[in-house]
Amino acid sequence: MSLGTHLDELVEKHRALERTLEEEMQRPYADDLRIAALKKRKLHLKDEIQRIRDGEGLLQVH
């Protein structure tokens, strides 16, 4: 797998986590522990994406 493909997969996983997090937060009885875990995973992905972009000299995309 190329680094670009890996980066694309990480970005998609980050977006999917964002959608899941938004859905969980909209629930009437949202699970605070699940929300915290999702945020932690999302932050980990963001950090990994940034490390790859920094190493490759790629522009940051939000």
PDB file of N, CA, C, O and CB in Angstrom:
ATOM      1  N   MET A   1       0.856  -1.181   0.000  1.00  0.00           N
ATOM      2  CA  MET A   1       0.000   0.000   0.000  1.00  0.00           C
ATOM      3  C   MET A   1       0.893   1.233   0.000  1.00  0.00           C
ATOM      4  O   MET A   1       1.842   1.330   0.779  1.00  0.00           O
ATOM      5  CB  MET A   1      -0.969   0.004   1.230  1.00  0.00           C
ATOM      6  N   SER A   2       0.578   2.163  -0.877  1.00  0.00           N
ATOM      7  CA  SER A   2       1.367   3.391  -0.936  1.00  0.00           C
ATOM      8  C   SER A   2       1.008   4.303   0.237  1.00  0.00           C
ATOM      9  O   SER A   2      -0.046   4.159   0.856  1.00  0.00           O
ATOM     10  CB  SER A   2       1.137   4.123  -2.280  1.00  0.00           C
ATOM     11  N   LEU A   3       1.895   5.228   0.523  1.00  0.00           N
ATOM     12  CA  LEU A   3       1.668   6.168   1.616  1.00  0.00           C
ATOM     13  C   LEU A   3       0.442   7.038   1.336  1.00  0.00           C
ATOM     14  O   LEU A   3      -0.326   7.358   2.243  1.00  0.00           O
ATOM     15  CB  LEU A   3       2.909   7.049   1.832  1.00  0.00           C
ATOM     16  N   GLY A   4       0.272   7.413   0.068  1.00  0.00           N
ATOM     17  CA  GLY A   4      -0.893   8.218  -0.304  1.00  0.00           C
ATOM     18  C   GLY A   4      -2.194   7.475  -0.071  1.00  0.00           C
ATOM     19  O   GLY A   4      -3.167   8.061   0.403  1.00  0.00           O
ATOM     20  N   THR A   5      -2.223   6.192  -0.399  1.00  0.00           N
ATOM     21  CA  THR A   5      -3.411   5.371  -0.173  1.00  0.00           C
ATOM     22  C   THR A   5      -3.685   5.238   1.320  1.00  0.00           C
ATOM     23  O   THR A   5      -4.830   5.337   1.761  1.00  0.00           O
ATOM     24  CB  THR A   5      -3.241   3.979  -0.812  1.00  0.00           C
ATOM     25  N   HIS A   6      -2.634   5.013   2.086  1.00  0.00           N
ATOM     26  CA  HIS A   6      -2.772   4.904   3.540  1.00  0.00           C
ATOM     27  C   HIS A   6      -3.322   6.208   4.118  1.00  0.00           C
ATOM     28  O   HIS A   6      -4.200   6.191   4.980  1.00  0.00           O
ATOM     29  CB  HIS A   6      -1.411   4.555   4.192  1.00  0.00           C
ATOM     30  N   LEU A   7      -2.802   7.329   3.640  1.00  0.00           N
ATOM     31  CA  LEU A   7      -3.269   8.633   4.104  1.00  0.00           C
ATOM     32  C   LEU A   7      -4.747   8.823   3.769  1.00  0.00           C
ATOM     33  O   LEU A   7      -5.518   9.292   4.606  1.00  0.00           O
ATOM     34  CB  LEU A   7      -2.430   9.761   3.478  1.00  0.00           C
ATOM     35  N   ASP A   8      -5.140   8.463   2.557  1.00  0.00           N
ATOM     36  CA  ASP A   8      -6.550   8.574   2.154  1.00  0.00           C
ATOM     37  C   ASP A   8      -7.449   7.745   3.069  1.00  0.00           C
ATOM     38  O   ASP A   8      -8.529   8.195   3.453  1.00  0.00           O
ATOM     39  CB  ASP A   8      -6.729   8.123   0.693  1.00  0.00           C
ATOM     40  N   GLU A   9      -7.006   6.537   3.417  1.00  0.00           N
ATOM     41  CA  GLU A   9      -7.785   5.674   4.302  1.00  0.00           C
ATOM     42  C   GLU A   9      -7.904   6.279   5.692  1.00  0.00           C
ATOM     43  O   GLU A   9      -8.971   6.221   6.304  1.00  0.00           O
ATOM     44  CB  GLU A   9      -7.153   4.287   4.388  1.00  0.00           C
ATOM     45  N   LEU A  10      -6.825   6.856   6.195  1.00  0.00           N
ATOM     46  CA  LEU A  10      -6.862   7.485   7.510  1.00  0.00           C
ATOM     47  C   LEU A  10      -7.813   8.682   7.519  1.00  0.00           C
ATOM     48  O   LEU A  10      -8.561   8.880   8.477  1.00  0.00           O
ATOM     49  CB  LEU A  10      -5.456   7.923   7.928  1.00  0.00           C
ATOM     50  N   VAL A  11      -7.779   9.478   6.449  1.00  0.00           N
ATOM     51  CA  VAL A  11      -8.668  10.642   6.353  1.00  0.00           C
ATOM     52  C   VAL A  11     -10.126  10.177   6.327  1.00  0.00           C
ATOM     53  O   VAL A  11     -10.976  10.785   6.978  1.00  0.00           O
ATOM     54  CB  VAL A  11      -8.340  11.486   5.083  1.00  0.00           C
ATOM     55  N   GLU A  12     -10.423   9.121   5.591  1.00  0.00           N
ATOM     56  CA  GLU A  12     -11.796   8.605   5.540  1.00  0.00           C
ATOM     57  C   GLU A  12     -12.230   8.060   6.901  1.00  0.00           C
ATOM     58  O   GLU A  12     -13.371   8.269   7.315  1.00  0.00           O
ATOM     59  CB  GLU A  12     -11.914   7.505   4.470  1.00  0.00           C
ATOM     60  N   LYS A  13     -11.341   7.370   7.589  1.00  0.00           N
ATOM     61  CA  LYS A  13     -11.663   6.874   8.930  1.00  0.00           C
ATOM     62  C   LYS A  13     -11.944   8.042   9.874  1.00  0.00           C
ATOM     63  O   LYS A  13     -12.849   7.969  10.705  1.00  0.00           O
ATOM     64  CB  LYS A  13     -10.510   6.003   9.482  1.00  0.00           C
ATOM     65  N   HIS A  14     -11.169   9.117   9.745  1.00  0.00           N
ATOM     66  CA  HIS A  14     -11.370  10.303  10.580  1.00  0.00           C
ATOM     67  C   HIS A  14     -12.760  10.900  10.320  1.00  0.00           C
ATOM     68  O   HIS A  14     -13.476  11.260  11.254  1.00  0.00           O
ATOM     69  CB  HIS A  14     -10.263  11.361  10.304  1.00  0.00           C
ATOM     70  N   ARG A  15     -13.127  10.996   9.039  1.00  0.00           N
ATOM     71  CA  ARG A  15     -14.459  11.523   8.684  1.00  0.00           C
ATOM     72  C   ARG A  15     -15.576  10.628   9.224  1.00  0.00           C
ATOM     73  O   ARG A  15     -16.587  11.119   9.728  1.00  0.00           O
ATOM     74  CB  ARG A  15     -14.592  11.655   7.153  1.00  0.00           C
ATOM     75  N   ALA A  16     -15.383   9.316   9.113  1.00  0.00           N
ATOM     76  CA  ALA A  16     -16.393   8.379   9.611  1.00  0.00           C
ATOM     77  C   ALA A  16     -16.546   8.509  11.122  1.00  0.00           C
ATOM     78  O   ALA A  16     -17.661   8.477  11.643  1.00  0.00           O
ATOM     79  CB  ALA A  16     -16.022   6.932   9.237  1.00  0.00           C
ATOM     80  N   LEU A  17     -15.430   8.654  11.820  1.00  0.00           N
ATOM     81  CA  LEU A  17     -15.497   8.844  13.273  1.00  0.00           C
ATOM     82  C   LEU A  17     -16.224  10.137  13.619  1.00  0.00           C
ATOM     83  O   LEU A  17     -16.983  10.182  14.587  1.00  0.00           O
ATOM     84  CB  LEU A  17     -14.086   8.855  13.881  1.00  0.00           C
ATOM     85  N   GLU A  18     -15.997  11.181  12.841  1.00  0.00           N
ATOM     86  CA  GLU A  18     -16.684  12.454  13.070  1.00  0.00           C
ATOM     87  C   GLU A  18     -18.197  12.268  12.929  1.00  0.00           C
ATOM     88  O   GLU A  18     -18.968  12.772  13.745  1.00  0.00           O
ATOM     89  CB  GLU A  18     -16.176  13.536  12.081  1.00  0.00           C
ATOM     90  N   ARG A  19     -18.609  11.551  11.902  1.00  0.00           N
ATOM     91  CA  ARG A  19     -20.052  11.299  11.710  1.00  0.00           C
ATOM     92  C   ARG A  19     -20.617  10.478  12.869  1.00  0.00           C
ATOM     93  O   ARG A  19     -21.694  10.784  13.381  1.00  0.00           O
ATOM     94  CB  ARG A  19     -20.304  10.563  10.368  1.00  0.00           C
ATOM     95  N   THR A  20     -19.901   9.450  13.276  1.00  0.00           N
ATOM     96  CA  THR A  20     -20.350   8.606  14.386  1.00  0.00           C
ATOM     97  C   THR A  20     -20.440   9.419  15.666  1.00  0.00           C
ATOM     98  O   THR A  20     -21.395   9.275  16.430  1.00  0.00           O
ATOM     99  CB  THR A  20     -19.402   7.410  14.583  1.00  0.00           C
ATOM    100  N   LEU A  21     -19.460  10.265  15.902  1.00  0.00           N
ATOM    101  CA  LEU A  21     -19.444  11.107  17.090  1.00  0.00           C
ATOM    102  C   LEU A  21     -20.636  12.065  17.092  1.00  0.00           C
ATOM    103  O   LEU A  21     -21.296  12.239  18.116  1.00  0.00           O
ATOM    104  CB  LEU A  21     -18.127  11.894  17.168  1.00  0.00           C
ATOM    105  N   GLU A  22     -20.905  12.677  15.954  1.00  0.00           N
ATOM    106  CA  GLU A  22     -22.047  13.585  15.857  1.00  0.00           C
ATOM    107  C   GLU A  22     -23.357  12.842  16.124  1.00  0.00           C
ATOM    108  O   GLU A  22     -24.233  13.352  16.822  1.00  0.00           O
ATOM    109  CB  GLU A  22     -22.088  14.250  14.472  1.00  0.00           C
ATOM    110  N   GLU A  23     -23.485  11.644  15.570  1.00  0.00           N
ATOM    111  CA  GLU A  23     -24.693  10.845  15.793  1.00  0.00           C
ATOM    112  C   GLU A  23     -24.846  10.500  17.275  1.00  0.00           C
ATOM    113  O   GLU A  23     -25.939  10.608  17.830  1.00  0.00           O
ATOM    114  CB  GLU A  23     -24.653   9.555  14.947  1.00  0.00           C
ATOM    115  N   GLU A  24     -23.764  10.091  17.906  1.00  0.00           N
ATOM    116  CA  GLU A  24     -23.823   9.724  19.325  1.00  0.00           C
ATOM    117  C   GLU A  24     -24.206  10.928  20.186  1.00  0.00           C
ATOM    118  O   GLU A  24     -24.966  10.799  21.145  1.00  0.00           O
ATOM    119  CB  GLU A  24     -22.469   9.153  19.788  1.00  0.00           C
ATOM    120  N   MET A  25     -23.679  12.079  19.838  1.00  0.00           N
ATOM    121  CA  MET A  25     -23.967  13.274  20.636  1.00  0.00           C
ATOM    122  C   MET A  25     -25.404  13.755  20.453  1.00  0.00           C
ATOM    123  O   MET A  25     -25.912  14.503  21.288  1.00  0.00           O
ATOM    124  CB  MET A  25     -23.003  14.391  20.268  1.00  0.00           C
ATOM    125  N   GLN A  26     -26.066  13.335  19.370  1.00  0.00           N
ATOM    126  CA  GLN A  26     -27.456  13.721  19.123  1.00  0.00           C
ATOM    127  C   GLN A  26     -28.453  12.826  19.862  1.00  0.00           C
ATOM    128  O   GLN A  26     -29.629  13.164  19.991  1.00  0.00           O
ATOM    129  CB  GLN A  26     -27.745  13.682  17.632  1.00  0.00           C
ATOM    130  N   ARG A  27     -27.972  11.692  20.341  1.00  0.00           N
ATOM    131  CA  ARG A  27     -28.861  10.766  21.039  1.00  0.00           C
ATOM    132  C   ARG A  27     -29.338  11.385  22.352  1.00  0.00           C
ATOM    133  O   ARG A  27     -28.574  12.080  23.023  1.00  0.00           O
ATOM    134  CB  ARG A  27     -28.148   9.419  21.304  1.00  0.00           C
ATOM    135  N   PRO A  28     -30.589  11.138  22.720  1.00  0.00           N
ATOM    136  CA  PRO A  28     -31.116  11.709  23.972  1.00  0.00           C
ATOM    137  C   PRO A  28     -30.303  11.286  25.204  1.00  0.00           C
ATOM    138  O   PRO A  28     -30.089  12.092  26.110  1.00  0.00           O
ATOM    139  CB  PRO A  28     -32.574  11.289  24.158  1.00  0.00           C
ATOM    140  N   TYR A  29     -29.859  10.053  25.239  1.00  0.00           N
ATOM    141  CA  TYR A  29     -29.083   9.563  26.375  1.00  0.00           C
ATOM    142  C   TYR A  29     -27.711   9.124  25.868  1.00  0.00           C
ATOM    143  O   TYR A  29     -27.360   7.945  25.895  1.00  0.00           O
ATOM    144  CB  TYR A  29     -29.819   8.384  27.100  1.00  0.00           C
ATOM    145  N   ALA A  30     -26.959  10.102  25.413  1.00  0.00           N
ATOM    146  CA  ALA A  30     -25.645   9.826  24.835  1.00  0.00           C
ATOM    147  C   ALA A  30     -24.736   9.170  25.874  1.00  0.00           C
ATOM    148  O   ALA A  30     -24.774   9.500  27.060  1.00  0.00           O
ATOM    149  CB  ALA A  30     -25.001  11.126  24.301  1.00  0.00           C
ATOM    150  N   ASP A  31     -23.931   8.245  25.401  1.00  0.00           N
ATOM    151  CA  ASP A  31     -22.989   7.519  26.251  1.00  0.00           C
ATOM    152  C   ASP A  31     -21.693   8.326  26.344  1.00  0.00           C
ATOM    153  O   ASP A  31     -20.913   8.376  25.393  1.00  0.00           O
ATOM    154  CB  ASP A  31     -22.715   6.079  25.692  1.00  0.00           C
ATOM    155  N   ASP A  32     -21.475   8.953  27.496  1.00  0.00           N
ATOM    156  CA  ASP A  32     -20.304   9.812  27.664  1.00  0.00           C
ATOM    157  C   ASP A  32     -18.991   9.052  27.498  1.00  0.00           C
ATOM    158  O   ASP A  32     -18.023   9.597  26.967  1.00  0.00           O
ATOM    159  CB  ASP A  32     -20.340  10.468  29.025  1.00  0.00           C
ATOM    160  N   LEU A  33     -18.952   7.808  27.944  1.00  0.00           N
ATOM    161  CA  LEU A  33     -17.735   7.014  27.797  1.00  0.00           C
ATOM    162  C   LEU A  33     -17.452   6.714  26.327  1.00  0.00           C
ATOM    163  O   LEU A  33     -16.303   6.762  25.888  1.00  0.00           O
ATOM    164  CB  LEU A  33     -17.851   5.706  28.589  1.00  0.00           C
ATOM    165  N   ARG A  34     -18.501   6.406  25.572  1.00  0.00           N
ATOM    166  CA  ARG A  34     -18.328   6.149  24.138  1.00  0.00           C
ATOM    167  C   ARG A  34     -17.887   7.408  23.415  1.00  0.00           C
ATOM    168  O   ARG A  34     -17.033   7.355  22.530  1.00  0.00           O
ATOM    169  CB  ARG A  34     -19.629   5.617  23.521  1.00  0.00           C
ATOM    170  N   ILE A  35     -18.470   8.543  23.789  1.00  0.00           N
ATOM    171  CA  ILE A  35     -18.089   9.819  23.182  1.00  0.00           C
ATOM    172  C   ILE A  35     -16.612  10.104  23.452  1.00  0.00           C
ATOM    173  O   ILE A  35     -15.883  10.511  22.547  1.00  0.00           O
ATOM    174  CB  ILE A  35     -18.973  10.973  23.725  1.00  0.00           C
ATOM    175  N   ALA A  36     -16.173   9.896  24.675  1.00  0.00           N
ATOM    176  CA  ALA A  36     -14.769  10.130  25.021  1.00  0.00           C
ATOM    177  C   ALA A  36     -13.849   9.203  24.227  1.00  0.00           C
ATOM    178  O   ALA A  36     -12.793   9.628  23.758  1.00  0.00           O
ATOM    179  CB  ALA A  36     -14.547   9.929  26.530  1.00  0.00           C
ATOM    180  N   ALA A  37     -14.244   7.948  24.077  1.00  0.00           N
ATOM    181  CA  ALA A  37     -13.429   6.989  23.320  1.00  0.00           C
ATOM    182  C   ALA A  37     -13.367   7.377  21.844  1.00  0.00           C
ATOM    183  O   ALA A  37     -12.309   7.285  21.221  1.00  0.00           O
ATOM    184  CB  ALA A  37     -13.996   5.559  23.469  1.00  0.00           C
ATOM    185  N   LEU A  38     -14.491   7.809  21.286  1.00  0.00           N
ATOM    186  CA  LEU A  38     -14.516   8.233  19.890  1.00  0.00           C
ATOM    187  C   LEU A  38     -13.628   9.456  19.669  1.00  0.00           C
ATOM    188  O   LEU A  38     -12.905   9.539  18.676  1.00  0.00           O
ATOM    189  CB  LEU A  38     -15.950   8.537  19.454  1.00  0.00           C
ATOM    190  N   LYS A  39     -13.690  10.398  20.598  1.00  0.00           N
ATOM    191  CA  LYS A  39     -12.859  11.596  20.489  1.00  0.00           C
ATOM    192  C   LYS A  39     -11.383  11.237  20.568  1.00  0.00           C
ATOM    193  O   LYS A  39     -10.562  11.800  19.844  1.00  0.00           O
ATOM    194  CB  LYS A  39     -13.218  12.602  21.587  1.00  0.00           C
ATOM    195  N   LYS A  40     -11.052  10.312  21.437  1.00  0.00           N
ATOM    196  CA  LYS A  40      -9.657   9.891  21.581  1.00  0.00           C
ATOM    197  C   LYS A  40      -9.161   9.225  20.296  1.00  0.00           C
ATOM    198  O   LYS A  40      -8.059   9.518  19.831  1.00  0.00           O
ATOM    199  CB  LYS A  40      -9.504   8.925  22.778  1.00  0.00           C
ATOM    200  N   ARG A  41      -9.973   8.329  19.718  1.00  0.00           N
ATOM    201  CA  ARG A  41      -9.599   7.672  18.464  1.00  0.00           C
ATOM    202  C   ARG A  41      -9.456   8.691  17.335  1.00  0.00           C
ATOM    203  O   ARG A  41      -8.535   8.606  16.524  1.00  0.00           O
ATOM    204  CB  ARG A  41     -10.640   6.606  18.084  1.00  0.00           C
ATOM    205  N   LYS A  42     -10.377   9.655  17.293  1.00  0.00           N
ATOM    206  CA  LYS A  42     -10.348  10.683  16.257  1.00  0.00           C
ATOM    207  C   LYS A  42      -9.080  11.526  16.379  1.00  0.00           C
ATOM    208  O   LYS A  42      -8.448  11.840  15.371  1.00  0.00           O
ATOM    209  CB  LYS A  42     -11.599  11.578  16.348  1.00  0.00           C
ATOM    210  N   LEU A  43      -8.708  11.891  17.593  1.00  0.00           N
ATOM    211  CA  LEU A  43      -7.498  12.669  17.811  1.00  0.00           C
ATOM    212  C   LEU A  43      -6.254  11.873  17.419  1.00  0.00           C
ATOM    213  O   LEU A  43      -5.320  12.418  16.831  1.00  0.00           O
ATOM    214  CB  LEU A  43      -7.406  13.108  19.272  1.00  0.00           C
ATOM    215  N   HIS A  44      -6.249  10.591  17.745  1.00  0.00           N
ATOM    216  CA  HIS A  44      -5.119   9.737  17.366  1.00  0.00           C
ATOM    217  C   HIS A  44      -4.968   9.697  15.840  1.00  0.00           C
ATOM    218  O   HIS A  44      -3.856   9.793  15.321  1.00  0.00           O
ATOM    219  CB  HIS A  44      -5.308   8.302  17.927  1.00  0.00           C
ATOM    220  N   LEU A  45      -6.075   9.558  15.135  1.00  0.00           N
ATOM    221  CA  LEU A  45      -6.027   9.558  13.666  1.00  0.00           C
ATOM    222  C   LEU A  45      -5.539  10.894  13.130  1.00  0.00           C
ATOM    223  O   LEU A  45      -4.735  10.940  12.199  1.00  0.00           O
ATOM    224  CB  LEU A  45      -7.406   9.239  13.085  1.00  0.00           C
ATOM    225  N   LYS A  46      -6.025  11.976  13.717  1.00  0.00           N
ATOM    226  CA  LYS A  46      -5.608  13.306  13.278  1.00  0.00           C
ATOM    227  C   LYS A  46      -4.101  13.458  13.443  1.00  0.00           C
ATOM    228  O   LYS A  46      -3.426  13.969  12.549  1.00  0.00           O
ATOM    229  CB  LYS A  46      -6.352  14.405  14.072  1.00  0.00           C
ATOM    230  N   ASP A  47      -3.572  13.019  14.577  1.00  0.00           N
ATOM    231  CA  ASP A  47      -2.132  13.104  14.814  1.00  0.00           C
ATOM    232  C   ASP A  47      -1.351  12.264  13.804  1.00  0.00           C
ATOM    233  O   ASP A  47      -0.317  12.698  13.297  1.00  0.00           O
ATOM    234  CB  ASP A  47      -1.803  12.651  16.237  1.00  0.00           C
ATOM    235  N   GLU A  48      -1.849  11.066  13.518  1.00  0.00           N
ATOM    236  CA  GLU A  48      -1.168  10.195  12.558  1.00  0.00           C
ATOM    237  C   GLU A  48      -1.200  10.805  11.148  1.00  0.00           C
ATOM    238  O   GLU A  48      -0.206  10.756  10.425  1.00  0.00           O
ATOM    239  CB  GLU A  48      -1.821   8.794  12.550  1.00  0.00           C
ATOM    240  N   ILE A  49      -2.327  11.368  10.772  1.00  0.00           N
ATOM    241  CA  ILE A  49      -2.452  12.038   9.482  1.00  0.00           C
ATOM    242  C   ILE A  49      -1.455  13.186   9.393  1.00  0.00           C
ATOM    243  O   ILE A  49      -0.778  13.353   8.378  1.00  0.00           O
ATOM    244  CB  ILE A  49      -3.891  12.556   9.270  1.00  0.00           C
ATOM    245  N   GLN A  50      -1.368  13.971  10.455  1.00  0.00           N
ATOM    246  CA  GLN A  50      -0.456  15.116  10.441  1.00  0.00           C
ATOM    247  C   GLN A  50       0.998  14.677  10.369  1.00  0.00           C
ATOM    248  O   GLN A  50       1.791  15.311   9.672  1.00  0.00           O
ATOM    249  CB  GLN A  50      -0.673  15.976  11.676  1.00  0.00           C
ATOM    250  N   ARG A  51       1.370  13.610  11.068  1.00  0.00           N
ATOM    251  CA  ARG A  51       2.737  13.101  11.005  1.00  0.00           C
ATOM    252  C   ARG A  51       3.099  12.689   9.574  1.00  0.00           C
ATOM    253  O   ARG A  51       4.198  12.966   9.093  1.00  0.00           O
ATOM    254  CB  ARG A  51       2.909  11.906  11.964  1.00  0.00           C
ATOM    255  N   ILE A  52       2.158  12.029   8.909  1.00  0.00           N
ATOM    256  CA  ILE A  52       2.412  11.606   7.525  1.00  0.00           C
ATOM    257  C   ILE A  52       2.544  12.828   6.630  1.00  0.00           C
ATOM    258  O   ILE A  52       3.457  12.898   5.807  1.00  0.00           O
ATOM    259  CB  ILE A  52       1.279  10.678   7.008  1.00  0.00           C
ATOM    260  N   ARG A  53       1.655  13.778   6.778  1.00  0.00           N
ATOM    261  CA  ARG A  53       1.712  14.986   5.941  1.00  0.00           C
ATOM    262  C   ARG A  53       3.001  15.770   6.200  1.00  0.00           C
ATOM    263  O   ARG A  53       3.616  16.278   5.263  1.00  0.00           O
ATOM    264  CB  ARG A  53       0.484  15.886   6.207  1.00  0.00           C
ATOM    265  N   ASP A  54       3.402  15.867   7.446  1.00  0.00           N
ATOM    266  CA  ASP A  54       4.637  16.575   7.769  1.00  0.00           C
ATOM    267  C   ASP A  54       5.844  15.863   7.162  1.00  0.00           C
ATOM    268  O   ASP A  54       6.770  16.510   6.672  1.00  0.00           O
ATOM    269  CB  ASP A  54       4.801  16.697   9.291  1.00  0.00           C
ATOM    270  N   GLY A  55       5.833  14.544   7.196  1.00  0.00           N
ATOM    271  CA  GLY A  55       6.931  13.771   6.649  1.00  0.00           C
ATOM    272  C   GLY A  55       6.995  13.808   5.137  1.00  0.00           C
ATOM    273  O   GLY A  55       8.069  13.666   4.554  1.00  0.00           O
ATOM    274  N   GLU A  56       5.877  13.995   4.514  1.00  0.00           N
ATOM    275  CA  GLU A  56       5.818  14.016   3.051  1.00  0.00           C
ATOM    276  C   GLU A  56       5.789  15.422   2.483  1.00  0.00           C
ATOM    277  O   GLU A  56       5.852  15.609   1.268  1.00  0.00           O
ATOM    278  CB  GLU A  56       4.608  13.262   2.576  1.00  0.00           C
ATOM    279  N   GLY A  57       5.692  16.414   3.364  1.00  0.00           N
ATOM    280  CA  GLY A  57       5.629  17.784   2.885  1.00  0.00           C
ATOM    281  C   GLY A  57       4.305  18.105   2.212  1.00  0.00           C
ATOM    282  O   GLY A  57       4.232  18.992   1.362  1.00  0.00           O
ATOM    283  N   LEU A  58       3.255  17.379   2.595  1.00  0.00           N
ATOM    284  CA  LEU A  58       1.936  17.592   1.995  1.00  0.00           C
ATOM    285  C   LEU A  58       1.199  18.694   2.736  1.00  0.00           C
ATOM    286  O   LEU A  58       1.431  18.915   3.925  1.00  0.00           O
ATOM    287  CB  LEU A  58       1.109  16.291   2.009  1.00  0.00           C
ATOM    288  N   LEU A  59       0.325  19.372   2.045  1.00  0.00           N
ATOM    289  CA  LEU A  59      -0.471  20.431   2.645  1.00  0.00           C
ATOM    290  C   LEU A  59      -1.538  19.832   3.542  1.00  0.00           C
ATOM    291  O   LEU A  59      -2.061  18.748   3.280  1.00  0.00           O
ATOM    292  CB  LEU A  59      -1.109  21.315   1.564  1.00  0.00           C
ATOM    293  N   GLN A  60      -1.846  20.551   4.594  1.00  0.00           N
ATOM    294  CA  GLN A  60      -2.886  20.103   5.505  1.00  0.00           C
ATOM    295  C   GLN A  60      -4.237  20.450   4.912  1.00  0.00           C
ATOM    296  O   GLN A  60      -4.454  21.573   4.455  1.00  0.00           O
ATOM    297  CB  GLN A  60      -2.717  20.739   6.907  1.00  0.00           C
ATOM    298  N   VAL A  61      -5.154  19.476   4.919  1.00  0.00           N
ATOM    299  CA  VAL A  61      -6.504  19.672   4.405  1.00  0.00           C
ATOM    300  C   VAL A  61      -7.475  19.425   5.547  1.00  0.00           C
ATOM    301  O   VAL A  61      -7.372  18.423   6.255  1.00  0.00           O
ATOM    302  CB  VAL A  61      -6.804  18.729   3.191  1.00  0.00           C
ATOM    303  N   HIS A  62      -8.420  20.344   5.723  1.00  0.00           N
ATOM    304  CA  HIS A  62      -9.398  20.198   6.813  1.00  0.00           C
ATOM    305  C   HIS A  62     -10.684  19.661   6.278  1.00  0.00           C
ATOM    306  O   HIS A  62     -11.635  19.467   7.035  1.00  0.00           O
ATOM    307  CB  HIS A  62      -9.644  21.527   7.525  1.00  0.00           C
TER     308      HIS A  62
END
